[in-house]
Amino acid sequence: MSSKILNVGLIGFGLSGRYFHSPFLSTNPGFKIKTVVERSKNEAQEFDPSIGNARSVDELLSDEEIDVVFICTPNDTHFPYAMDALENGKHVVIEKPFAATEEEARQLVALAEEKGLILTAYQNRRWDSDFLTVKKLIAENKLGDIIEYECHYDRFRPVVPTESWKEKSVPVGGNLYNLGPHLIDQALVLFGEPQTVTAEIRTIRPNSEIDDYFDVRLGYADKMVIIKSSLLVYENFLRYNLHGTKGSFIKGGLDPQEETLRQNILPTTKPWGVEPENRWGRMFSEEYTGIIESEAGDYAPFYQNVYDAIVDGAELAVKPEEIIRTTRVIDLAFESSREKKVMKY
């Protein structure tokens, strides 16, 4: 393993920068958070007094010592900030959504290739305990050929928060852009590109400015993939519901890592990413009917892969071509819902 230390620049220090990226970057010996862009606050220094502060993105990008930039800002800024970072010779990690459209995604990927730089998206939910469990069941053929796959990412927010930009009618806003990339990416990892995309995207809460409900269906020759999210679901009863030729699997709850990180617990704490037993799923088949213990989740491999890709030329875990296809599905989902028709992928 290389001893090189990569200097990191974080653009933004909200939920993503503070509670997701910083704990993993600060506990990986290959990274050093050198500078954080905060226009008026100094919260990064509260996390680690050694972190420098920049008041603008240009100030950060002009620092030749910065190797890799993590973009953790509102969605509509991802594309311009990433373009600027790549033009300044920085490797880039972008929060989801990667870009507003497939065309923007392709522009970013083309520029990164032209500059010889690493570019990826923070699809951390590939390392959730529940998804790792589902992935293992499918890989081990415990359920046979999958006929139907349903995945939910629901929340209960009947009162629209007034302080969050995520609840505002802004460019590249809404729930499909916010939660859709996670669920779509997971489905494409498992099953590849679909043949069709059909979607219903709605606003269901009084006074809501955003789409807060979506039902996206990916059609395959031999299966149907259903991806849903609503901000009016009181209990996370259903997370995954799979049916195959040998059995079924159903699971509720959410991976515990975000909950743990929000308590300022570092990911070096052991055990890490272990779901409580009351969140484990249940399998039904002729071979076995009963509880399936969840795999342990851990986002740390994402960061190690970024390091290995930059320093040693390793293959990215979240590849540019995979990011493009996720963005394409989002484009088609919006068009399907708007035009009320099935879209060919």
Buried (B, 14 or more C-beta within 10 A) or exposed (E): EEEEBBBBBBBBBBBBBBBBBBBBBBBBEBBBBBBBBBEEEEBBBEBEEEBBBBEEBEBBBEBEEBBBBBBBBBBBBBBEBBBBBBEBEBBBBBBBBBBBBBEBBBBBBEBBEEBEBBBBBBBBBBBBBBBBBBBEBBEEEBBBEBBEBBBBBBBEBEEBEEEEEBBBEBEBBBBBBBBBBBBBBBBBBBBEEBEBBBBBBBBEBEEBBBBBBBBBBBBBEEBBBBBBBBBBBEEBEBBBBBBBEBBBBBBBBBBBBBEBBEEEEEBEEEEBBBBEEEBBBEBEBEEEEEEBEBBBBBBBBBBBBBBBBBBEEBEBBBBBEBBBBBBBBBBBBBEBBEEEEBBEB
